[in-house]
Amino acid sequence: MAGERVKIEVQEREERGSAASRRLRKAGHIPGVLYGRGKKPHAISIGERDLRKALTGPAGLHAILDVVLAGQKTSHPSILKDYQADVISGRLAHIDLQEVRLDQPIQAQVVIELVGEAAGSIEGGVLSQVTREINVEALPLEVPDRIEVDVTAMQMGDTLRLIDVAAQDGVTFLDDPEETVIATVTVPTQIVEPEPEEEEELEEGEELAEGEEAPEAAEGEEPAEGEAQAAEESSEE
């Protein structure tokens, strides 16, 4: 939901370094930096619960945070610029906030959400989402939390590109409209089972299985070299 603003109070950090950051996290606070518009950055800390509550609302990560430094009354409209999360626990480890002017556009990444069931999927095709986020430019309060794209009209073999997505009021798409593929509907791949191979004949020198007799030569077929020599020796006797 564009236009959501959340007030959040932060503390200025006096101690820096990894050890101080670990102590903050253990106490339930997230270390971070507030970057001002041409001003000196503030090293801050935010309560983890307060931050999660602010960023899990309707606007999600695109919420406008009215940041108030402890002991002050002035608020600083800001957006989430970047964040780091712990690989194992998934908990936020550090955040960067960027102060913005509400009357100047900003650039952001917005999630693409496919809605509906493609006609080609009903016929057995496979719907694949190729692009999940696009880059946009809009006023801070006009950045959408997501862009919904209806795929119900997509037939087998269709390709949906950014140029096919309906324009959003106050939002400019920054990615190449012709080259950015949003979704496709393709014919499912058929798996052909290989035919069973015939048993190979015994190669020369290969021993027969126990109890198996050697095949007799067919009528008119010349005996093998060893057999012919044995026959000659027998006739001489």
Sequence and secondary structure as in RCSB ss.txt:
>XXXX:A:sequence
MAGERVKIEVQEREERGSAASRRLRKAGHIPGVLYGRGKKPHAISIGERDLRKALTGPAGLHAILDVVLAGQKTS
HPSILKDYQADVISGRLAHIDLQEVRLDQPIQAQVVIELVGEAAGSIEGGVLSQVTREINVEALPLEVPDRIEVD
VTAMQMGDTLRLIDVAAQDGVTFLDDPEETVIATVTVPTQIVEPEPEEEEELEEGEELAEGEEAPEAAEGEEPAE
GEAQAAEESSEE
>XXXX:A:secstr
 TT EEEEEEEE    SHHHHHHHHHTTEEEEEEE SSS  EEEEEEHHHHHHHHTSTTGGG EEEEEETT   E
EEEEEEEEEE TTT  EEEEEEEE  TTS EEEEEEEEEES  HHHHTT EEEE   EEEEEE GGG  SEEEEE
 TT  TT EEEGGGS   TT EE S TTT EEEEEE                 TT    TT       TT    H
HHHHHHHHHHH 
